[in-house]
Amino acid sequence: MFPRGWPGLALLLLRLSVAIALVLHDYGYRDAVPDWVHAAVILISLFVSVGYLTPVAACAALVCHTVIWFALGAGLDTASFTLLFAIDALALALLGPGAYSLDSRRFGRRLVVLPPA
């Protein structure tokens, strides 16, 4: 599933939304989170934004965001942001990257010709 046109553009925007939300949440708590989490956030955001291994990267973004949220002992004030991010990341993991991604270049549409019986 690598839709082109408007659906592909919508998936590109969804990927960028997940990547930006993860980076902004990490940046907001940059002093309270360990350095390895910052490195993971940057790498995962890069993978999500370019569409490389999108379902895996979206699930990793969800896990990384949850680690940041629980590590801070965040309460209900950030629960709505966490819920929205979880829904976006889950939708991205289920829908896939779209046509404008590295995954579509690697695993894109192929014509399979079967030999006659």
Backbone bond lengths (Angstrom), bond angles and torsions (degrees), N, CA, C in turn:
res aa  C-N    CA-C-N  psi(-1)  N-CA   C-N-CA  omega(-1)  CA-C   N-CA-C  phi
1 M - - - 1.449 - - 1.523 109.84 -
2 F 1.280 115.37 100.48 1.458 120.99 176.19 1.520 108.34 -132.09
3 P 1.341 117.36 75.44 1.460 119.26 -176.24 1.521 112.18 -67.21
4 R 1.315 114.24 144.89 1.464 121.53 178.06 1.528 109.06 -104.21
5 G 1.295 116.65 -179.77 1.456 121.72 176.15 1.516 112.48 71.43
6 W 1.341 116.14 -143.62 1.458 121.30 -177.97 1.523 112.96 -61.56
7 P 1.355 119.77 -42.69 1.469 118.22 177.25 1.535 112.65 -62.12
8 G 1.327 116.96 -38.12 1.463 120.25 177.10 1.522 111.70 -65.53
9 L 1.333 116.35 -38.79 1.461 120.20 176.63 1.527 110.77 -66.26
10 A 1.328 117.07 -38.75 1.465 120.57 177.66 1.530 111.05 -63.09
11 L 1.327 117.29 -39.65 1.464 120.01 177.54 1.530 111.19 -67.86
12 L 1.321 117.31 -35.46 1.462 120.65 174.93 1.523 110.07 -62.02
13 L 1.337 117.36 -44.91 1.459 120.95 178.30 1.525 111.39 -64.66
14 L 1.331 117.67 -37.09 1.459 120.95 177.29 1.526 110.92 -65.30
15 R 1.338 116.36 -41.06 1.473 119.46 176.84 1.522 110.85 -61.61
16 L 1.330 116.69 -44.87 1.462 120.06 179.40 1.526 111.12 -65.04
17 S 1.313 117.28 -36.80 1.458 121.30 177.99 1.517 111.59 -61.83
18 V 1.317 116.92 -44.44 1.470 120.90 179.55 1.529 110.35 -65.82
19 A 1.331 117.06 -43.35 1.468 120.46 -178.34 1.529 110.81 -65.79
20 I 1.320 117.67 -44.20 1.459 120.84 -178.17 1.530 110.88 -67.93
21 A 1.334 116.69 -40.99 1.471 119.72 179.03 1.526 111.00 -61.88
22 L 1.322 116.76 -40.12 1.464 119.71 179.59 1.524 111.36 -66.35
23 V 1.311 117.02 -44.33 1.470 120.48 -179.82 1.526 110.94 -65.33
24 L 1.331 117.54 -42.74 1.466 119.82 -179.49 1.523 112.28 -66.28
25 H 1.335 116.39 -38.01 1.459 118.32 178.38 1.527 110.82 -67.56
26 D 1.317 116.56 -39.90 1.465 120.66 176.96 1.523 110.74 -65.01
27 Y 1.316 116.74 -41.80 1.469 120.46 -179.02 1.526 111.29 -66.12
28 G 1.316 116.80 -34.73 1.453 120.28 179.84 1.517 112.99 -63.59
29 Y 1.321 116.81 -26.40 1.469 121.40 -179.58 1.528 110.72 -119.97
30 R 1.306 117.03 37.55 1.467 121.84 -173.66 1.523 113.47 -62.72
31 D 1.331 117.84 -27.71 1.466 119.91 -178.86 1.518 112.66 -83.65
32 A 1.324 117.51 -23.85 1.464 121.09 -174.22 1.526 113.45 -96.07
33 V 1.323 117.37 -9.82 1.464 121.45 -174.67 1.526 109.05 -106.87
34 P 1.342 118.01 140.65 1.474 120.66 178.83 1.532 112.66 -62.52
35 D 1.321 115.54 159.53 1.465 120.85 -177.81 1.520 112.90 -64.41
36 W 1.327 117.65 -33.53 1.469 119.04 -178.98 1.525 110.84 -65.75
37 V 1.324 117.55 -28.95 1.462 120.33 176.76 1.525 109.61 -69.77
38 H 1.329 117.48 -39.44 1.461 120.61 177.39 1.528 110.85 -61.02
39 A 1.322 116.75 -43.99 1.465 120.26 179.08 1.524 110.97 -63.84
40 A 1.325 116.91 -41.98 1.465 120.33 178.72 1.520 111.06 -64.70
41 V 1.312 117.43 -40.10 1.465 121.32 179.38 1.520 110.92 -62.61
42 I 1.313 117.18 -44.26 1.466 120.49 179.85 1.519 110.71 -64.00
43 L 1.318 117.44 -45.11 1.456 121.10 -179.68 1.535 111.55 -65.24
44 I 1.308 117.18 -45.35 1.464 120.70 -179.76 1.518 110.46 -65.68
45 S 1.316 117.94 -41.01 1.470 120.69 178.56 1.520 111.57 -63.52
46 L 1.317 116.15 -37.73 1.459 119.79 176.53 1.524 110.68 -64.56
47 F 1.333 117.31 -45.99 1.462 121.16 178.86 1.520 111.64 -60.91
48 V 1.325 116.52 -43.19 1.466 120.09 -179.01 1.522 110.42 -67.00
49 S 1.308 118.08 -43.70 1.461 120.45 -175.06 1.530 112.91 -67.11
50 V 1.325 118.07 -34.88 1.468 119.35 178.69 1.523 112.20 -90.64
51 G 1.322 117.05 -7.60 1.459 119.99 177.01 1.513 113.30 79.14
52 Y 1.302 118.13 41.79 1.464 122.17 179.03 1.521 108.83 -104.56
53 L 1.320 117.23 120.31 1.468 123.44 -175.80 1.533 110.06 49.55
54 T 1.301 115.43 53.70 1.465 122.31 -169.11 1.522 114.70 -57.34
55 P 1.338 120.97 -48.89 1.468 118.13 -179.59 1.535 112.80 -60.63
56 V 1.320 116.81 -40.16 1.463 121.00 179.23 1.527 110.29 -68.72
57 A 1.332 116.79 -43.82 1.457 120.85 -179.36 1.531 111.59 -66.42
58 A 1.326 117.81 -36.35 1.465 120.41 178.35 1.526 110.82 -67.53
59 C 1.315 116.81 -40.03 1.472 119.72 175.86 1.527 110.73 -65.57
60 A 1.323 117.13 -39.54 1.467 120.63 176.86 1.527 110.96 -65.70
61 A 1.326 117.52 -35.99 1.466 120.59 176.57 1.521 110.41 -64.31
62 L 1.312 116.44 -40.46 1.459 120.37 177.72 1.528 111.12 -63.36
63 V 1.317 116.47 -43.74 1.470 120.52 178.68 1.531 110.61 -64.70
64 C 1.322 116.72 -43.32 1.459 120.60 -178.71 1.530 111.03 -64.88
65 H 1.312 116.49 -40.99 1.457 120.26 177.72 1.527 110.65 -64.25
66 T 1.316 117.07 -40.25 1.456 121.24 178.87 1.533 110.88 -65.93
67 V 1.326 117.22 -38.55 1.469 121.19 177.13 1.526 110.08 -61.14
68 I 1.334 116.47 -44.16 1.463 119.79 178.41 1.524 110.12 -62.01
69 W 1.330 116.61 -43.83 1.462 120.80 -176.79 1.526 111.73 -64.72
70 F 1.350 115.95 -45.19 1.459 119.06 -179.12 1.530 112.69 -74.87
71 A 1.326 117.77 -31.66 1.463 120.43 -179.99 1.522 111.43 -64.49
72 L 1.306 116.34 -29.21 1.456 120.31 -178.72 1.515 112.52 -88.67
73 G 1.329 116.31 -10.31 1.458 118.66 -175.37 1.511 111.20 65.31
74 A 1.338 115.61 33.17 1.461 120.98 -176.19 1.520 110.35 -63.37
75 G 1.281 115.16 145.13 1.454 120.57 -176.57 1.518 112.15 -100.82
76 L 1.314 114.53 -149.42 1.456 120.58 -175.80 1.516 113.20 -73.82
77 D 1.321 118.48 -15.39 1.460 119.74 -179.36 1.525 112.12 -66.32
78 T 1.316 118.30 -30.61 1.460 120.85 177.62 1.524 112.49 -106.45
79 A 1.307 117.79 6.66 1.467 120.38 -178.70 1.522 111.75 -66.37
80 S 1.330 117.83 -36.11 1.465 119.62 -179.88 1.522 110.45 -66.74
81 F 1.330 117.45 -40.43 1.464 120.92 177.00 1.525 110.45 -63.75
82 T 1.308 116.42 -42.57 1.456 120.91 179.31 1.523 111.21 -63.24
83 L 1.315 117.20 -41.52 1.460 121.08 179.10 1.522 111.21 -65.13
84 L 1.324 117.57 -43.75 1.471 120.19 177.94 1.521 111.46 -63.11
85 F 1.321 115.89 -42.22 1.458 119.09 178.43 1.527 110.99 -63.67
86 A 1.317 116.81 -40.45 1.464 120.85 179.48 1.516 110.90 -62.92
87 I 1.317 117.34 -41.37 1.466 120.44 178.99 1.519 110.65 -65.63
88 D 1.334 117.84 -43.30 1.469 120.89 178.20 1.530 111.66 -62.99
89 A 1.320 117.29 -46.06 1.464 120.53 -178.76 1.523 111.42 -66.12
90 L 1.322 117.11 -39.42 1.461 120.50 177.87 1.523 111.17 -66.21
91 A 1.327 117.09 -42.38 1.466 120.48 177.17 1.528 110.74 -61.40
92 L 1.313 116.92 -41.66 1.461 120.65 178.80 1.520 111.28 -65.39
93 A 1.320 117.16 -41.04 1.466 120.23 179.04 1.527 111.14 -64.23
94 L 1.318 117.35 -35.45 1.464 120.32 -178.76 1.530 112.95 -81.23
95 L 1.329 117.69 -34.04 1.465 120.70 -176.77 1.526 113.33 -83.13
96 G 1.298 117.36 -33.36 1.459 119.96 -177.66 1.516 111.05 96.36
97 P 1.326 117.30 -175.97 1.452 121.28 -168.75 1.527 115.62 -85.18
98 G 1.315 119.26 -27.79 1.455 121.14 -174.05 1.517 111.13 91.14
99 A 1.327 114.96 178.60 1.466 120.56 -173.73 1.520 113.28 -73.89
100 Y 1.327 117.12 -24.70 1.454 120.44 -175.42 1.531 109.98 -98.37
101 S 1.333 114.77 67.29 1.457 120.44 -176.81 1.519 109.89 -154.18
102 L 1.329 115.09 167.36 1.468 119.31 175.80 1.528 111.24 -70.59
103 D 1.330 116.81 -32.55 1.467 119.79 178.11 1.522 111.65 -61.03
104 S 1.325 117.58 -37.87 1.467 119.25 179.14 1.525 111.08 -67.72
105 R 1.311 116.81 -30.94 1.478 120.20 176.44 1.531 110.90 -71.32
106 R 1.343 115.83 -38.42 1.463 120.02 -178.09 1.522 112.72 -78.49
107 F 1.338 116.35 -45.26 1.459 120.66 -172.89 1.516 111.92 -116.40
108 G 1.325 117.90 20.78 1.463 122.82 -170.30 1.515 114.79 -62.79
109 R 1.315 113.35 -169.44 1.459 121.05 -176.65 1.519 110.19 -64.89
110 R 1.307 114.48 133.92 1.462 120.91 178.50 1.516 108.47 -133.40
111 L 1.294 115.44 147.31 1.449 120.89 176.25 1.520 108.05 -93.81
112 V 1.311 115.52 118.94 1.455 121.11 -179.96 1.522 107.84 -102.23
113 V 1.334 116.35 119.07 1.459 121.24 -179.50 1.531 107.42 -108.80
114 L 1.303 115.30 116.92 1.466 119.88 178.97 1.515 109.66 -88.86
115 P 1.326 117.80 139.31 1.466 120.71 178.84 1.541 109.58 -69.87
116 P 1.321 115.64 152.21 1.478 117.75 178.69 1.522 110.62 -62.27
117 A 1.318 115.56 149.56 1.461 121.12 -176.18 1.510 112.86 -69.68
